């Protein structure tokens, strides 16, 4: 899909994709029946090791990025990098959710309704109560 | 400013747009357009996948359904195999067209369309089993909503790709493609491979993790 008709090693890539997919499924099936073998995060890492080469084969060979002009490569790669970078910060939310600290408002008392720094006065809060809220 | 952009008379620099002539980057406009579209698709699916990863791995152990109990992993592995096959038949078809073998090229496009349609059919069957027999619906739990949102949007993309591939196949049967003219196959192929790429990631994240 570049300017010249580059031939890709089609059947070799096909076999590689099949082998990687089979390895993923076998790994998962074996692990799901014998979860004592390794911790979950190790299994996830192994799955990523199998998945990323598959994605790269499709991107580089099937989508012909290997043979494209630099501008097209930049156009294709930058969104992937930007999205990866964008996802990294929200991964910290995993820790927040795991620790249940999203329910922890101890450090936020001064910003809660009724506090001196909340921007609401007591009168407003009582008025809201009177309205049934 | 390049000659092409500065030239507002634009007789030799390609068609005029409202604010000047088209940049001549040496890359077909269609290819730039499809890659920009795919860039937006990357962001779309990243949003879904990122939200899923946080939701799924933010759960305490035992608070998330076991994929191999809830979902039909072997069936979906077969579906993954199908989608990989469709990408291979598409590349085979395109290479055949580029080599001047129109018959093989048409077979490649036809097979890609059929395999894509089978993928959608298998996914519909999976939904029928999950929704109808196992009672897993989008409002059952957060896994259900995540599952149907991610695989559903991907399935819609595949369905759209099948329609596009069917049109391209009809164009091939009408003799529209030859070794010098195959842009429609190339651009539709880029979209198709991207959908395949997304599925490879979704399969690992949703079904195996």
Interface residues (C-beta under 8 A of the other chain):
Chain A: X1 X5 X7 X8 X10 X13 X14 X17 X18 X21 X24 X25 X28 X29 X32 X43 X44 X47 X48 X50 X51 X54 X55 X58 X59 X62 X63 X69 X71 X72 X75 X76 X78 X79 X80 X82 X83 X86 X87 X90 X91 X93 X94 X96 X97 X98
Chain B: X25 X26 X27 X31 X32 X35 X36 X38 X39 X42 X43 X46 X49 X50 X53 X54 X55 X57 X58 X59 X60 X66 X67 X68 X73 X74 X77 X80 X81 X84 X85 X87 X88 X90 X91 X92 X94 X95 X98 X99 X179 X186 X189 X190 X193 X194 X196 X197 X200 X201 X203 X204 X208 X209
